Amino acid sequence: MTPDTPRAVFDCNIFLQALIAEEGPAAACIELVDAGRVTLILSPETLAEAVDVLNRPHLRRKFHTLTEQRVREFLDRAQAVAVMVADVPRLVNLERDPKDEPYINLALKAGAQYLVTWDKDLLCLMEDQPDTIDFKSRFPHFRILTPVAFLREFAPEGGQ
């Protein structure tokens, strides 16, 4: 990881999907972090939500690969490689879904280029709509992408 390494915030569902589908796009996003091609950004608040989600009993029952040991190892590894940003100010107010604010505010505070998510309330901020013009003009170098689109950003030119 170098100072020029792109910075990314992953929402907690990316972590969940990476643990339950090791061959899926979310897991491939985590592999970019492990390979040093992307710097993962966390805050105490986003980490706490990941811990909560990954330890929910109903998810543990549904996904048998979501074991206590795998979750602990995954979270330990994430914390070891991530840049932790504390005291994240509220830079953006998301009236449609306030629970998404910690992710977008963390990304903006940390100077991340990417927020990776499947969340439609976040992804819609990248659409060309009247209510997103201000956001896009305020943060022109910031992108909110699905894991699949994020992986395309890092694919070799001409490759898939």
N, C-alpha and C positions, 0 to 999 in steps of 0.2 A: 504494500500500500504506500503510495506517495502522495504528496500534497495535491497532485493533479488527478488523483483517482476520483472518479465520479462518486458523489455522495447520494445515498438513497435511504428513504424511510420505507419500511414495509409495514403494512397494517397487520394486526394480530391474526387475521384469517390467512395471510400468506404463510405465517409460521405454522398454523394448524394444517394447512394443505401440504406443506413441505413434509410434515411428520406423517401424514396419513397416505400420501401418494409419492413415494420416493422417486418415481419416474416422471412426475408431473412438472408443469412449468414453474410452480412455486418452489419446488425443490431445486430446479435448475437455477432459479434466482439466488437461492442460498449458496449454491455452488460457486456463483460469481463472487460472492463475498469471501468464501473459503479460499478461492484462488487469488484473492487480492486485487481483483479487477474492479470491485465496487466497495466503497466504505459504507458499512451499515451504521445508521444513526439511531440511537435509542434515547429515551428520556425515562426518568423514574415512572412517570405516568403511563407511557406506552408499554414499558416492561411489565408493570403491574397488571395491565389489561391482558397481556400475553400470558402471564402466569395464571391469571384467573381463567381465561378461556381454555388453556391447555390442561387445566386440572379439573374441569367440570365433569362431574360423575356421569352425566348422561352421554357426554362425548366419549369418555373412557369406555362406557359399555358398548357404544355403537362402533367405535374404531378400536379393535383389539391391539393394533400396533401402537396405540397411544398409551404406552405404559409409563409408570412413574419414573423408571430409570431412563427411558428414552427422552422423556420430557425434561428431566433434570439435566441430562447430558447436553441436550439441545440448547437449553437456556443458558447453561454454563458456558458453552462454546460461543453463543451469540454475545453474551456479556464480555467475554474475553477479547473478541475481535471488534466489537462495536465502539464507536465514539459515543460516550454518554454526555448528554446535554441536560443540565439542570436548570431550573427557574425559567421555563419557557413562557414568554409573555403571550397574551392573547392578541395576535396580529390580525387574525381573520375571524369574523363572526359568521358561522354557518347556521342560519336560521332553519334550514330544511332538516339538518341532522346535527345538533350540537355535539353528540358523542364522537363525531369525526374530527372536531376541532383540534384535539391534542396532536393528531397526526400531521395535519396540514401546518399547524403553528410550529411544531417541531421542525418540520422540513424547511420552512421559511427561516426560522431562527438560525438553524445550522447551515444555511446556505446550500442545502441539498438541491441537486438538479432534478431529482425524481421522488415521487411518491408512488409506490406500487400497491395496487389494490384491485379488487373486483367490485368495490362499493360504487354503485351507480350515482349516489349523491356526491361523491368526490369526482368520479370520472366526468360527470356532466359539466364540471368547471372548465373542461378543455374544449367543450363544444362552442361553436360560433352561434351563440344565442345573445339576445339583448341583455339578459341579466348576468352574463359572464364576461362581457367585454371589459368592464372595469378590472376584474380580477386578472384577466390575461394581460392587460396593458400594465398593471402594477408589477406583475411577476413574469416578464416575457421569457426568461431563461429557465423557468420551472415547468415541469411536465408531470402530469398525473397519468399513469399508464397501467394497463392490465399486465399481469406477468408475461403473457405472450408478447405483447408489444414491447415491453422492457427487454425481453430476450432478443428481439429483433435488433434493438439498438446496439447490442454487443456481438451480434453475429458477424463473422468475417464477410467482407464485401463479396457479393456474388454467391454467398452460401446461404443455407437455410438454418 
